[in-house]
Amino acid sequence: MVSPFKAFMFIIVFLVLQQLEGNLVYPHVVGNSVGLPSIWVLVAITIGGNLMGVVGMILFIPICSVLYALFRLFVKDRLKKKGVPREKWEEKAVFEESVMTGEEE
C-alpha cells in the first residue's frame, strides 16, 4: 500500500508543476507563436476567462494580438513624427510592420 505522505507529496509536486506550466511556460510559448509578450498572453487569458470562460480564453489571445500590433504601429508612427532616430526604436524584425502598412523595404 502507498503511504499517505508519498501521495500528499505527489499532489504537492503536481500542483506546483501545473502552476509553473500554466503561469510561465504557456504564456511564453503562445506569446512566441502569436507574437505577443508573455504578459499580454497572461492578461488575455485572465480577462477572457473571467468574461467568457474557455471560449474567452481562446478568443482573447488573437484579439489582444491585433490590439498589440495596432498599438505598436501607433507608437512607431508617433516616434517617427517626433523625430526620434529610427535606430533607437527599430527592432530586428521589421517584416510585420511592412506587411501591416504595405510598405516595401
Secondary structure as a PSIPRED ss2 file (coil, helix, strand):
# PSIPRED VFORMAT (PSIPRED V4.0)

   1 M C   1.000  0.000  0.000
   2 V C   1.000  0.000  0.000
   3 S C   1.000  0.000  0.000
   4 P H   0.000  1.000  0.000
   5 F H   0.000  1.000  0.000
   6 K H   0.000  1.000  0.000
   7 A H   0.000  1.000  0.000
   8 F H   0.000  1.000  0.000
   9 M H   0.000  1.000  0.000
  10 F H   0.000  1.000  0.000
  11 I H   0.000  1.000  0.000
  12 I H   0.000  1.000  0.000
  13 V H   0.000  1.000  0.000
  14 F H   0.000  1.000  0.000
  15 L H   0.000  1.000  0.000
  16 V H   0.000  1.000  0.000
  17 L H   0.000  1.000  0.000
  18 Q H   0.000  1.000  0.000
  19 Q H   0.000  1.000  0.000
  20 L H   0.000  1.000  0.000
  21 E H   0.000  1.000  0.000
  22 G H   0.000  1.000  0.000
  23 N H   0.000  1.000  0.000
  24 L H   0.000  1.000  0.000
  25 V H   0.000  1.000  0.000
  26 Y H   0.000  1.000  0.000
  27 P H   0.000  1.000  0.000
  28 H H   0.000  1.000  0.000
  29 V H   0.000  1.000  0.000
  30 V H   0.000  1.000  0.000
  31 G H   0.000  1.000  0.000
  32 N H   0.000  1.000  0.000
  33 S H   0.000  1.000  0.000
  34 V H   0.000  1.000  0.000
  35 G C   1.000  0.000  0.000
  36 L C   1.000  0.000  0.000
  37 P C   1.000  0.000  0.000
  38 S H   0.000  1.000  0.000
  39 I H   0.000  1.000  0.000
  40 W H   0.000  1.000  0.000
  41 V H   0.000  1.000  0.000
  42 L H   0.000  1.000  0.000
  43 V H   0.000  1.000  0.000
  44 A H   0.000  1.000  0.000
  45 I H   0.000  1.000  0.000
  46 T H   0.000  1.000  0.000
  47 I H   0.000  1.000  0.000
  48 G H   0.000  1.000  0.000
  49 G H   0.000  1.000  0.000
  50 N H   0.000  1.000  0.000
  51 L H   0.000  1.000  0.000
  52 M H   0.000  1.000  0.000
  53 G H   0.000  1.000  0.000
  54 V H   0.000  1.000  0.000
  55 V H   0.000  1.000  0.000
  56 G H   0.000  1.000  0.000
  57 M H   0.000  1.000  0.000
  58 I H   0.000  1.000  0.000
  59 L H   0.000  1.000  0.000
  60 F H   0.000  1.000  0.000
  61 I H   0.000  1.000  0.000
  62 P H   0.000  1.000  0.000
  63 I H   0.000  1.000  0.000
  64 C H   0.000  1.000  0.000
  65 S H   0.000  1.000  0.000
  66 V H   0.000  1.000  0.000
  67 L H   0.000  1.000  0.000
  68 Y H   0.000  1.000  0.000
  69 A H   0.000  1.000  0.000
  70 L H   0.000  1.000  0.000
  71 F H   0.000  1.000  0.000
  72 R H   0.000  1.000  0.000
  73 L H   0.000  1.000  0.000
  74 F H   0.000  1.000  0.000
  75 V H   0.000  1.000  0.000
  76 K H   0.000  1.000  0.000
  77 D H   0.000  1.000  0.000
  78 R H   0.000  1.000  0.000
  79 L H   0.000  1.000  0.000
  80 K H   0.000  1.000  0.000
  81 K H   0.000  1.000  0.000
  82 K H   0.000  1.000  0.000
  83 G C   1.000  0.000  0.000
  84 V C   1.000  0.000  0.000
  85 P C   1.000  0.000  0.000
  86 R H   0.000  1.000  0.000
  87 E H   0.000  1.000  0.000
  88 K H   0.000  1.000  0.000
  89 W H   0.000  1.000  0.000
  90 E C   1.000  0.000  0.000
  91 E C   1.000  0.000  0.000
  92 K C   1.000  0.000  0.000
  93 A C   1.000  0.000  0.000
  94 V C   1.000  0.000  0.000
  95 F H   0.000  1.000  0.000
  96 E H   0.000  1.000  0.000
  97 E H   0.000  1.000  0.000
  98 S H   0.000  1.000  0.000
  99 V H   0.000  1.000  0.000
 100 M H   0.000  1.000  0.000
 101 T H   0.000  1.000  0.000
 102 G C   1.000  0.000  0.000
 103 E C   1.000  0.000  0.000
 104 E C   1.000  0.000  0.000
 105 E C   1.000  0.000  0.000
